[in-house]
């Protein structure tokens, strides 16, 4: 299996972006100095976020050195950070989208 790699954009980010699909195990971090690696606890799709530390419910999700959202539940280091456990500061509808498909769940289509 290829090495799992995630990119930490800014020093104060509490998430990193998966540069490839990640399976549970060691993930090497590139980008901002700091942590050399983190243990992924679950599968994380490429382009999605990986928690670099424990994040409490209602705590900011920081990426690009800025707050991009808020945790809707406690998030454990190494977990997948996406719409199932956070809400976006930039898209009010994000909490109504399916975390895997992105399909709206607040509208019924017939």
The first five atom37 places (N, CA, C, CB, O) and aatype in JSON, in Angstrom:
{
  "aatype": [20, 20, 20, 20, 20, 20, 20, 20, 20, 20, 20, 20, 20, 20, 20, 20, 20, 20, 20, 20, 20, 20, 20, 20, 20, 20, 20, 20, 20, 20, 20, 20, 20, 20, 20, 20, 20, 20, 20, 20, 20, 20, 20, 20, 20, 20, 20, 20, 20, 20, 20, 20, 20, 20, 20, 20, 20, 20, 20, 20, 20, 20, 20, 20, 20, 20, 20, 20, 20, 20, 20, 20, 20, 20, 20, 20, 20, 20, 20, 20, 20, 20, 20, 20, 20, 20, 20, 20, 20, 20, 20, 20, 20, 20, 20, 20, 20, 20, 20, 20, 20, 20, 20, 20, 20, 20, 20, 20, 20, 20],
  "atom_mask": [
    [1, 1, 1, 1, 1],
    [1, 1, 1, 1, 1],
    [1, 1, 1, 1, 1],
    [1, 1, 1, 1, 1],
    [1, 1, 1, 1, 1],
    [1, 1, 1, 1, 1],
    [1, 1, 1, 1, 1],
    [1, 1, 1, 1, 1],
    [1, 1, 1, 1, 1],
    [1, 1, 1, 1, 1],
    [1, 1, 1, 1, 1],
    [1, 1, 1, 1, 1],
    [1, 1, 1, 1, 1],
    [1, 1, 1, 1, 1],
    [1, 1, 1, 1, 1],
    [1, 1, 1, 1, 1],
    [1, 1, 1, 1, 1],
    [1, 1, 1, 1, 1],
    [1, 1, 1, 1, 1],
    [1, 1, 1, 1, 1],
    [1, 1, 1, 1, 1],
    [1, 1, 1, 1, 1],
    [1, 1, 1, 1, 1],
    [1, 1, 1, 1, 1],
    [1, 1, 1, 1, 1],
    [1, 1, 1, 1, 1],
    [1, 1, 1, 1, 1],
    [1, 1, 1, 1, 1],
    [1, 1, 1, 1, 1],
    [1, 1, 1, 1, 1],
    [1, 1, 1, 1, 1],
    [1, 1, 1, 1, 1],
    [1, 1, 1, 1, 1],
    [1, 1, 1, 1, 1],
    [1, 1, 1, 1, 1],
    [1, 1, 1, 1, 1],
    [1, 1, 1, 1, 1],
    [1, 1, 1, 1, 1],
    [1, 1, 1, 1, 1],
    [1, 1, 1, 1, 1],
    [1, 1, 1, 1, 1],
    [1, 1, 1, 1, 1],
    [1, 1, 1, 1, 1],
    [1, 1, 1, 1, 1],
    [1, 1, 1, 1, 1],
    [1, 1, 1, 1, 1],
    [1, 1, 1, 1, 1],
    [1, 1, 1, 1, 1],
    [1, 1, 1, 1, 1],
    [1, 1, 1, 1, 1],
    [1, 1, 1, 1, 1],
    [1, 1, 1, 1, 1],
    [1, 1, 1, 1, 1],
    [1, 1, 1, 1, 1],
    [1, 1, 1, 1, 1],
    [1, 1, 1, 1, 1],
    [1, 1, 1, 1, 1],
    [1, 1, 1, 1, 1],
    [1, 1, 1, 1, 1],
    [1, 1, 1, 1, 1],
    [1, 1, 1, 1, 1],
    [1, 1, 1, 1, 1],
    [1, 1, 1, 1, 1],
    [1, 1, 1, 1, 1],
    [1, 1, 1, 1, 1],
    [1, 1, 1, 1, 1],
    [1, 1, 1, 1, 1],
    [1, 1, 1, 1, 1],
    [1, 1, 1, 1, 1],
    [1, 1, 1, 1, 1],
    [1, 1, 1, 1, 1],
    [1, 1, 1, 1, 1],
    [1, 1, 1, 1, 1],
    [1, 1, 1, 1, 1],
    [1, 1, 1, 1, 1],
    [1, 1, 1, 1, 1],
    [1, 1, 1, 1, 1],
    [1, 1, 1, 1, 1],
    [1, 1, 1, 1, 1],
    [1, 1, 1, 1, 1],
    [1, 1, 1, 1, 1],
    [1, 1, 1, 1, 1],
    [1, 1, 1, 1, 1],
    [1, 1, 1, 1, 1],
    [1, 1, 1, 1, 1],
    [1, 1, 1, 1, 1],
    [1, 1, 1, 1, 1],
    [1, 1, 1, 1, 1],
    [1, 1, 1, 1, 1],
    [1, 1, 1, 1, 1],
    [1, 1, 1, 1, 1],
    [1, 1, 1, 1, 1],
    [1, 1, 1, 1, 1],
    [1, 1, 1, 1, 1],
    [1, 1, 1, 1, 1],
    [1, 1, 1, 1, 1],
    [1, 1, 1, 1, 1],
    [1, 1, 1, 1, 1],
    [1, 1, 1, 1, 1],
    [1, 1, 1, 1, 1],
    [1, 1, 1, 1, 1],
    [1, 1, 1, 1, 1],
    [1, 1, 1, 1, 1],
    [1, 1, 1, 1, 1],
    [1, 1, 1, 1, 1],
    [1, 1, 1, 1, 1],
    [1, 1, 1, 1, 1],
    [1, 1, 1, 1, 1],
    [1, 1, 1, 1, 1],
    [1, 1, 1, 1, 1]
  ],
  "atom_positions": [
    [[0.84, -1.19, 0.0], [0.0, 0.0, 0.0], [0.88, 1.24, 0.0], [-0.95, 0.0, 1.21], [1.9, 1.27, 0.68]],
    [[0.5, 2.27, -0.75], [1.24, 3.53, -0.78], [1.14, 4.25, 0.55], [0.72, 4.42, -1.91], [0.22, 4.03, 1.34]],
    [[2.11, 5.13, 0.78], [2.13, 5.91, 2.01], [0.96, 6.9, 2.03], [3.47, 6.67, 2.14], [0.68, 7.56, 1.04]],
    [[0.29, 6.99, 3.18], [-0.8, 7.95, 3.36], [-0.2, 9.3, 3.74], [-1.8, 7.46, 4.46], [0.64, 9.39, 4.63]],
    [[-0.64, 10.35, 3.03], [-0.1, 11.68, 3.25], [-1.25, 12.68, 3.36], [0.87, 12.08, 2.12], [-2.22, 12.61, 2.61]],
    [[-1.12, 13.61, 4.29], [-2.08, 14.71, 4.43], [-1.3, 16.02, 4.52], [-2.99, 14.52, 5.68], [-0.16, 16.04, 4.98]],
    [[-1.93, 17.1, 4.07], [-1.28, 18.41, 4.01], [-1.86, 19.34, 5.06], [-1.44, 19.02, 2.62], [-3.06, 19.6, 5.08]],
    [[-0.99, 19.84, 5.93], [-1.38, 20.83, 6.94], [-0.99, 22.19, 6.38], [-0.67, 20.55, 8.34], [0.19, 22.47, 6.18]],
    [[-1.97, 23.03, 6.12], [-1.73, 24.29, 5.42], [-1.06, 25.34, 6.31], [-3.04, 24.84, 4.89], [-0.07, 25.95, 5.91]],
    [[-1.59, 25.55, 7.5], [-1.06, 26.59, 8.4], [-0.74, 25.99, 9.76], [-2.08, 27.75, 8.55], [-1.32, 24.98, 10.16]],
    [[0.18, 26.6, 10.46], [0.68, 26.11, 11.75], [-0.45, 25.91, 12.76], [1.71, 27.08, 12.31], [-0.41, 24.96, 13.55]],
    [[-1.46, 26.78, 12.77], [-2.52, 26.68, 13.77], [-3.73, 25.86, 13.3], [-2.98, 28.06, 14.17], [-4.75, 25.81, 14.0]],
    [[-3.64, 25.21, 12.14], [-4.74, 24.35, 11.67], [-4.92, 23.17, 12.61], [-4.48, 23.85, 10.24], [-3.95, 22.58, 13.08]],
    [[-6.18, 22.81, 12.88], [-6.44, 21.59, 13.67], [-6.93, 20.45, 12.78], [-7.48, 21.88, 14.77], [-7.34, 19.4, 13.28]],
    [[-6.88, 20.66, 11.45], [-7.18, 19.61, 10.48], [-6.13, 19.66, 9.37], [-8.62, 19.78, 9.89], [-5.5, 20.69, 9.13]],
    [[-5.96, 18.53, 8.69], [-5.09, 18.44, 7.51], [-5.93, 17.85, 6.38], [-3.8, 17.57, 7.8], [-6.93, 17.17, 6.64]],
    [[-5.53, 18.1, 5.14], [-6.26, 17.6, 3.97], [-5.6, 16.34, 3.44], [-6.33, 18.68, 2.87], [-4.4, 16.31, 3.2]],
    [[-6.4, 15.29, 3.24], [-5.9, 14.02, 2.72], [-5.49, 14.2, 1.26], [-6.97, 12.89, 2.85], [-6.31, 14.6, 0.43]],
    [[-4.24, 13.91, 0.94], [-3.74, 14.02, -0.44], [-3.96, 12.74, -1.23], [-2.26, 14.37, -0.43], [-3.66, 12.68, -2.43]],
    [[-4.47, 11.72, -0.57], [-4.8, 10.43, -1.2], [-5.85, 9.79, -0.31], [-3.52, 9.5, -1.38], [-6.05, 10.25, 0.82]],
    [[-6.52, 8.75, -0.77], [-7.43, 8.06, 0.15], [-6.63, 7.5, 1.34], [-8.19, 6.9, -0.58], [-5.54, 6.94, 1.16]],
    [[-7.16, 7.67, 2.52], [-6.46, 7.25, 3.74], [-7.24, 6.11, 4.4], [-6.3, 8.44, 4.73], [-8.46, 6.16, 4.52]],
    [[-6.5, 5.1, 4.82], [-7.05, 3.99, 5.6], [-6.49, 4.11, 7.02], [-6.7, 2.59, 4.94], [-5.49, 4.8, 7.22]],
    [[-7.1, 3.44, 8.0], [-6.58, 3.51, 9.37], [-5.09, 3.17, 9.41], [-7.36, 2.56, 10.28], [-4.63, 2.22, 8.78]],
    [[-4.35, 3.96, 10.18], [-2.91, 3.77, 10.32], [-2.18, 5.1, 10.27], [-2.38, 2.84, 9.22], [-2.8, 6.16, 10.38]],
    [[-0.88, 5.03, 10.1], [-0.03, 6.23, 10.13], [-0.21, 7.08, 8.88], [1.43, 5.83, 10.29], [-0.19, 6.58, 7.76]],
    [[-0.37, 8.38, 9.11], [-0.49, 9.36, 8.02], [0.64, 10.36, 8.2], [-1.91, 10.07, 8.03], [0.74, 11.02, 9.23]],
    [[1.5, 10.47, 7.18], [2.58, 11.45, 7.21], [2.02, 12.82, 6.86], [3.73, 11.06, 6.22], [1.2, 12.96, 5.95]],
    [[2.45, 13.84, 7.61], [1.99, 15.2, 7.37], [3.05, 16.01, 6.62], [1.64, 15.9, 8.69], [4.24, 15.92, 6.92]],
    [[2.6, 16.77, 5.65], [3.46, 17.71, 4.94], [2.89, 19.1, 5.13], [3.58, 17.34, 3.41], [1.79, 19.26, 5.66]],
    [[3.63, 20.1, 4.7], [3.14, 21.47, 4.82], [3.73, 22.17, 6.02], [1.62, 21.49, 4.9], [4.94, 22.1, 6.26]],
    [[2.87, 22.83, 6.79], [3.32, 23.61, 7.95], [4.1, 22.73, 8.93], [2.12, 24.25, 8.66], [3.76, 21.57, 9.15]],
    [[5.14, 23.31, 9.5], [5.95, 22.58, 10.48], [5.1, 22.17, 11.67], [7.13, 23.44, 10.95], [4.07, 22.78, 11.95]],
    [[5.52, 21.16, 12.34], [4.81, 20.7, 13.52], [4.78, 19.2, 13.58], [3.39, 21.24, 13.53], [5.83, 18.56, 13.53]],
    [[3.61, 18.63, 13.68], [3.45, 17.19, 13.8], [4.02, 16.46, 12.58], [1.99, 16.83, 13.98], [3.73, 16.85, 11.45]],
    [[4.83, 15.43, 12.79], [5.35, 14.67, 11.65], [4.34, 13.66, 11.11], [6.63, 13.95, 12.05], [4.37, 13.32, 9.93]],
    [[3.45, 13.16, 11.99], [2.49, 12.14, 11.58], [1.33, 12.11, 12.57], [3.17, 10.74, 11.5], [1.42, 12.64, 13.68]],
    [[0.25, 11.48, 12.14], [-0.92, 11.27, 13.0], [-1.48, 9.9, 12.64], [-2.0, 12.42, 12.82], [-1.32, 9.43, 11.52]],
    [[-2.15, 9.26, 13.59], [-2.75, 7.95, 13.35], [-4.21, 8.14, 12.92], [-2.67, 7.06, 14.63], [-5.04, 8.61, 13.7]],
    [[-4.52, 7.77, 11.68], [-5.9, 7.82, 11.2], [-6.69, 6.69, 11.87], [-5.97, 7.7, 9.64], [-6.21, 5.57, 11.96]],
    [[-7.89, 7.0, 12.32], [-8.74, 6.03, 12.99], [-9.73, 5.36, 12.05], [-9.48, 6.69, 14.12], [-10.31, 4.32, 12.37]],
    [[-9.93, 5.97, 10.87], [-10.94, 5.47, 9.95], [-10.55, 5.85, 8.52], [-12.34, 6.03, 10.3], [-9.6, 6.6, 8.31]],
    [[-11.29, 5.34, 7.57], [-11.05, 5.69, 6.17], [-11.45, 7.15, 5.94], [-11.85, 4.75, 5.22], [-12.47, 7.61, 6.45]],
    [[-10.62, 7.86, 5.18], [-10.87, 9.27, 4.87], [-10.66, 9.46, 3.38], [-9.92, 10.22, 5.71], [-9.58, 9.17, 2.86]],
    [[-11.68, 9.95, 2.68], [-11.54, 10.15, 1.23], [-10.51, 11.23, 0.89], [-12.9, 10.52, 0.62], [-10.28, 12.16, 1.67]],
    [[-9.89, 11.1, -0.27], [-8.95, 12.11, -0.74], [-9.65, 13.47, -0.8], [-8.38, 11.72, -2.14], [-10.79, 13.58, -1.25]],
    [[-8.95, 14.5, -0.34], [-9.49, 15.86, -0.35], [-10.27, 16.22, 0.89], [-10.35, 16.04, -1.54], [-10.65, 17.38, 1.07]],
    [[-10.53, 15.24, 1.75], [-11.29, 15.51, 2.97], [-10.34, 15.77, 4.14], [-12.22, 14.32, 3.29], [-9.13, 15.6, 4.02]],
    [[-10.9, 16.2, 5.26], [-10.11, 16.63, 6.4], [-9.91, 15.51, 7.43], [-10.77, 17.81, 7.06], [-10.77, 14.66, 7.64]],
    [[-8.73, 15.56, 8.07], [-8.31, 14.65, 9.12], [-8.03, 15.48, 10.36], [-7.03, 13.82, 8.69], [-7.3, 16.47, 10.29]],
    [[-8.61, 15.11, 11.5], [-8.38, 15.84, 12.75], [-6.96, 15.61, 13.25], [-9.4, 15.41, 13.83], [-6.52, 14.47, 13.37]],
    [[-6.25, 16.7, 13.53], [-4.87, 16.62, 14.02], [-4.79, 16.58, 15.54], [-4.08, 17.81, 13.51], [-3.74, 16.28, 16.1]],
    [[-5.89, 16.86, 16.18], [-5.99, 16.79, 17.65], [-7.45, 16.62, 18.01], [-5.38, 18.08, 18.33], [-8.33, 16.75, 17.15]],
    [[-7.71, 16.33, 19.27], [-9.11, 16.25, 19.71], [-9.74, 17.64, 19.57], [-9.2, 15.74, 21.19], [-9.13, 18.65, 19.91]],
    [[-10.96, 17.67, 19.08], [-11.7, 18.91, 18.88], [-13.04, 18.75, 19.62], [-11.92, 19.23, 17.34], [-13.79, 17.82, 19.34]],
    [[-13.32, 19.65, 20.54], [-14.55, 19.57, 21.33], [-15.76, 20.04, 20.52], [-14.42, 20.41, 22.62], [-15.61, 20.8, 19.56]],
    [[-16.93, 19.58, 20.9], [-18.17, 20.06, 20.28], [-18.22, 21.58, 20.41], [-19.43, 19.41, 20.95], [-17.87, 22.14, 21.45]],
    [[-18.64, 22.25, 19.35], [-18.75, 23.72, 19.26], [-17.42, 24.43, 19.1], [-19.44, 24.24, 20.48], [-17.39, 25.66, 19.01]],
    [[-16.31, 23.69, 19.06], [-15.0, 24.31, 18.87], [-14.79, 24.6, 17.38], [-13.87, 23.38, 19.41], [-15.29, 23.87, 16.53]],
    [[-14.06, 25.67, 17.07], [-13.79, 26.0, 15.67], [-12.98, 24.92, 14.95], [-13.06, 27.32, 15.58], [-12.1, 24.29, 15.54]],
    [[-13.29, 24.72, 13.66], [-12.47, 23.9, 12.77], [-11.6, 24.9, 12.02], [-13.36, 23.0, 11.78], [-12.11, 25.79, 11.35]],
    [[-10.27, 24.75, 12.13], [-9.34, 25.72, 11.57], [-8.56, 25.09, 10.42], [-8.37, 26.24, 12.65], [-7.9, 24.07, 10.58]],
    [[-8.66, 25.72, 9.24], [-7.94, 25.3, 8.04], [-7.57, 26.58, 7.31], [-8.81, 24.34, 7.12], [-8.3, 27.57, 7.38]],
    [[-6.44, 26.59, 6.63], [-5.92, 27.8, 5.98], [-5.55, 28.87, 7.01], [-6.97, 28.38, 4.99], [-5.35, 30.03, 6.66]],
    [[-5.45, 28.47, 8.29], [-5.15, 29.43, 9.34], [-6.36, 30.24, 9.77], [-4.07, 30.36, 8.89], [-6.22, 31.18, 10.56]],
    [[-7.55, 29.9, 9.27], [-8.78, 30.61, 9.63], [-9.87, 29.6, 10.02], [-9.27, 31.51, 8.45], [-9.81, 28.43, 9.64]],
    [[-10.84, 30.06, 10.76], [-11.95, 29.21, 11.14], [-12.86, 29.02, 9.93], [-12.74, 29.82, 12.33], [-13.37, 29.98, 9.37]],
    [[-13.06, 27.75, 9.54], [-13.93, 27.45, 8.4], [-15.26, 26.85, 8.83], [-13.23, 26.5, 7.44], [-16.19, 26.75, 8.02]],
    [[-15.36, 26.44, 10.09], [-16.59, 25.82, 10.57], [-16.52, 25.57, 12.05], [-16.85, 24.53, 9.84], [-15.66, 26.08, 12.76]],
    [[-17.47, 24.75, 12.51], [-17.59, 24.48, 13.93], [-17.95, 23.0, 14.1], [-18.65, 25.4, 14.61], [-18.78, 22.46, 13.37]],
    [[-17.31, 22.36, 15.07], [-17.62, 20.96, 15.36], [-19.03, 20.86, 15.92], [-16.59, 20.35, 16.35], [-19.41, 21.64, 16.8]],
    [[-19.81, 19.91, 15.43], [-21.16, 19.69, 15.94], [-21.2, 18.58, 16.98], [-22.11, 19.36, 14.79], [-22.24, 18.32, 17.6]],
    [[-20.05, 17.93, 17.18], [-19.9, 16.87, 18.17], [-18.41, 16.75, 18.47], [-20.51, 15.49, 17.66], [-17.59, 17.29, 17.73]],
    [[-18.03, 16.05, 19.54], [-16.6, 15.85, 19.8], [-15.97, 15.07, 18.65], [-16.38, 15.1, 21.15], [-16.57, 14.13, 18.12]],
    [[-14.75, 15.46, 18.26], [-14.01, 14.81, 17.18], [-12.68, 14.35, 17.75], [-13.81, 15.78, 15.95], [-11.94, 15.14, 18.33]],
    [[-12.37, 13.09, 17.57], [-11.14, 12.49, 18.1], [-10.0, 12.65, 17.11], [-11.36, 11.01, 18.42], [-10.2, 12.57, 15.9]],
    [[-8.79, 12.88, 17.62], [-7.59, 12.93, 16.78], [-7.58, 11.74, 15.83], [-6.31, 12.94, 17.66], [-7.79, 10.6, 16.25]],
    [[-7.32, 11.99, 14.55], [-7.25, 10.93, 13.56], [-8.56, 10.6, 12.88], [-6.74, 9.71, 14.2], [-8.62, 9.72, 12.03]],
    [[-9.62, 11.31, 13.25], [-10.94, 11.06, 12.66], [-11.16, 11.89, 11.4], [-12.03, 11.35, 13.67], [-10.51, 12.9, 11.18]],
    [[-12.11, 11.43, 10.6], [-12.57, 12.13, 9.41], [-13.41, 13.32, 9.85], [-13.39, 11.19, 8.47], [-14.34, 13.17, 10.64]],
    [[-13.08, 14.51, 9.36], [-13.82, 15.73, 9.69], [-14.56, 16.17, 8.43], [-12.85, 16.87, 10.21], [-13.96, 16.59, 7.45]],
    [[-15.88, 16.05, 8.49], [-16.71, 16.4, 7.33], [-18.1, 16.78, 7.83], [-16.79, 15.22, 6.31], [-18.28, 17.04, 9.03]],
    [[-19.08, 16.82, 6.95], [-20.41, 17.32, 7.28], [-21.14, 16.52, 8.36], [-21.24, 17.34, 6.06], [-22.1, 17.01, 8.94]],
    [[-20.7, 15.3, 8.63], [-21.34, 14.49, 9.66], [-20.95, 14.93, 11.07], [-20.99, 13.04, 9.47], [-21.61, 14.55, 12.04]],
    [[-19.87, 15.74, 11.2], [-19.42, 16.14, 12.54], [-19.06, 17.62, 12.64], [-18.22, 15.31, 12.94], [-18.53, 18.07, 13.65]],
    [[-19.35, 18.37, 11.58], [-19.08, 19.82, 11.6], [-20.09, 20.54, 10.73], [-17.63, 20.13, 11.11], [-20.77, 19.93, 9.9]],
    [[-20.19, 21.85, 10.94], [-20.99, 22.67, 10.04], [-20.09, 23.78, 9.51], [-22.26, 23.26, 10.77], [-19.19, 24.25, 10.21]],
    [[-20.34, 24.17, 8.3], [-19.52, 25.17, 7.62], [-19.93, 26.57, 8.04], [-19.64, 25.03, 6.11], [-21.1, 26.84, 8.27]],
    [[-18.95, 27.46, 8.15], [-19.24, 28.87, 8.38], [-19.63, 29.57, 7.08], [-18.03, 29.57, 9.0], [-20.14, 30.69, 7.1]],
    [[-19.4, 28.91, 5.96], [-19.57, 29.55, 4.66], [-20.79, 29.06, 3.9], [-18.36, 29.33, 3.82], [-21.2, 29.69, 2.93]],
    [[-21.38, 27.96, 4.31], [-22.53, 27.41, 3.61], [-23.55, 26.94, 4.64], [-22.11, 26.24, 2.68], [-23.4, 25.88, 5.24]],
    [[-24.59, 27.75, 4.85], [-25.59, 27.41, 5.86], [-26.27, 26.08, 5.58], [-26.62, 28.5, 5.94], [-26.73, 25.42, 6.51]],
    [[-26.34, 25.68, 4.32], [-27.02, 24.43, 3.98], [-26.13, 23.22, 4.21], [-27.48, 24.46, 2.55], [-26.62, 22.1, 4.1]],
    [[-24.86, 23.4, 4.51], [-23.95, 22.25, 4.61], [-24.42, 21.21, 5.61], [-22.56, 22.72, 4.99], [-24.17, 20.02, 5.41]],
    [[-25.09, 21.61, 6.66], [-25.55, 20.65, 7.66], [-26.73, 19.81, 7.16], [-25.94, 21.38, 8.93], [-27.13, 18.85, 7.82]],
    [[-27.28, 20.17, 6.0], [-28.4, 19.42, 5.43], [-27.97, 18.55, 4.25], [-29.48, 20.38, 4.99], [-28.82, 17.96, 3.58]],
    [[-26.66, 18.47, 3.98], [-26.17, 17.68, 2.86], [-25.66, 16.33, 3.32], [-25.06, 18.43, 2.11], [-25.06, 16.22, 4.39]],
    [[-25.9, 15.29, 2.52], [-25.37, 13.97, 2.82], [-23.85, 14.04, 2.82], [-25.89, 12.9, 1.81], [-23.27, 14.55, 1.86]],
    [[-23.18, 13.54, 3.88], [-21.72, 13.69, 3.96], [-20.95, 12.95, 2.87], [-21.25, 13.21, 5.28], [-19.81, 13.32, 2.57]],
    [[-21.53, 11.93, 2.27], [-20.82, 11.17, 1.25], [-21.15, 11.67, -0.15], [-21.16, 9.69, 1.36], [-20.25, 11.89, -0.96]],
    [[-22.44, 11.84, -0.44], [-22.84, 12.21, -1.8], [-22.99, 13.71, -2.0], [-24.13, 11.54, -2.14], [-22.92, 14.19, -3.14]],
    [[-23.19, 14.46, -0.92], [-23.44, 15.9, -1.04], [-24.87, 16.23, -1.41], [-22.52, 16.49, -2.05], [-25.2, 17.4, -1.6]],
    [[-25.73, 15.23, -1.51], [-27.13, 15.45, -1.88], [-27.88, 16.13, -0.74], [-27.82, 14.11, -2.25], [-27.68, 15.8, 0.42]],
    [[-28.75, 17.09, -1.07], [-29.55, 17.75, -0.03], [-30.48, 16.77, 0.66], [-30.37, 18.9, -0.64], [-31.08, 15.91, 0.01]],
    [[-30.6, 16.88, 1.97], [-31.49, 16.03, 2.72], [-32.65, 16.83, 3.32], [-30.73, 15.31, 3.82], [-33.51, 16.27, 3.99]],
    [[-32.66, 18.13, 3.06], [-33.73, 18.98, 3.6], [-34.81, 19.29, 2.57], [-33.13, 20.28, 4.13], [-35.76, 20.02, 2.85]],
    [[-34.67, 18.73, 1.38], [-35.63, 18.95, 0.29], [-36.06, 17.59, -0.24], [-35.01, 19.83, -0.85], [-35.23, 16.72, -0.48]],
    [[-37.33, 17.42, -0.41], [-37.83, 16.16, -0.98], [-38.05, 16.34, -2.48], [-39.15, 15.7, -0.27], [-38.79, 17.23, -2.9]],
    [[-37.42, 15.5, -3.26], [-37.59, 15.54, -4.71], [-38.53, 14.42, -5.11], [-36.22, 15.41, -5.44], [-38.4, 13.29, -4.66]],
    [[-39.48, 14.75, -5.97], [-40.43, 13.73, -6.44], [-40.35, 13.58, -7.93], [-41.85, 14.07, -6.02], [-41.07, 12.77, -8.51]]
  ]
}
